[in-house]
Amino acid sequence: MTNLLEYRVSEAHFGPGKIQARDIIIHRNNPYWSYARHIPCVDWQPNQARLTVYNRLLDNLKRARGGVIDLSPLVDDQRVSGTVFGDNPLQAMYDLIEQVADVFPEFTFYGKWGGGQLDRLGKGFAFYINDKEAARHTIEVLSLVAEDIGILIAPEHRYGIKFLEEFVEIDDSLQSRLKTGKAKFRDFLKELKNYPHFNQQIF
């Protein structure tokens, strides 16, 4: 059995005032996100279905009637996401991930942190999960370790990215009335498809 913690740190996140660590692996796929995964077993596989979520939402939007859309593809894009705060939130999340893997060696996770909103307070993060029970456990683990080492985070279970909530109401039923017209939501989904950093899987 392996117990492997791997990082892929964005080149834009590395250096003084950002992430500093020895033997770090830099990626240049996009400047927005750094990635980490912890694999305490040899048979872990990423959720490839997540890469098709926005295509499936576009198909469902075409079939939407009466302003109601089926959001069930978001089952494949569940995450525990939120914000990490501090003077150097990029380093704080790096350190938190390292400590989580050390304290919970059997805990499998795949996540990213950073984000494109450079003027926001703190940095965004997302850990991809498969269901609400995994979300509960992930929130519990992250919160416990963060409190223990003095890092402030605000995690929550979410379907898809937060910006979706500008267009649809998202709850566990995954059936929603559109807040805007079809055209605006369609344009937003197409825009997401054109920005690969939203769906990228480095590992």
KATAUR-V980672 format. One record per backbone hydrogen bond with DSSP energy under -1.0 kcal/mol. NH is the residue of the N-H (numbers start at 1). CO is the residue of the C=O. If there is no record, write none. Layout:
# KATAUR-V980672
((NH/CO) (NH/CO))
This chain:
# KATAUR-V980672
((4/39) (6/37) (8/35) (9/25) (11/27) (13/10) (14/11) (15/19) (18/15) (19/13) (27/9) (34/113) (35/8) (36/111) (37/6) (38/109) (39/4) (48/46) (50/47) (51/48) (52/49) (53/50) (56/52) (57/53) (58/54) (59/55) (60/56) (61/57) (62/58) (63/59) (68/65) (69/176) (71/174) (74/71) (75/72) (76/73) (77/74) (79/158) (80/127) (81/156) (82/125) (84/123) (85/152) (92/88) (93/89) (94/90) (95/91) (96/92) (97/93) (98/94) (99/95) (100/96) (101/97) (102/98) (103/99) (104/100) (107/104) (109/38) (111/36) (112/126) (113/34) (114/124) (115/32) (118/116) (120/117) (123/84) (124/114) (125/82) (126/112) (127/80) (128/110) (129/78) (135/131) (136/132) (137/133) (138/134) (139/135) (140/136) (141/137) (142/138) (143/139) (144/140) (145/141) (146/142) (147/143) (148/144) (149/145) (151/146) (154/83) (156/81) (158/79) (160/77) (164/161) (165/162) (166/163) (167/164) (168/164) (174/171) (176/69) (178/67) (179/167) (185/181) (186/182) (187/183) (188/184) (189/185) (190/186) (191/187) (192/188) (193/189) (194/190) (195/192) (198/195) (199/196) (200/196))
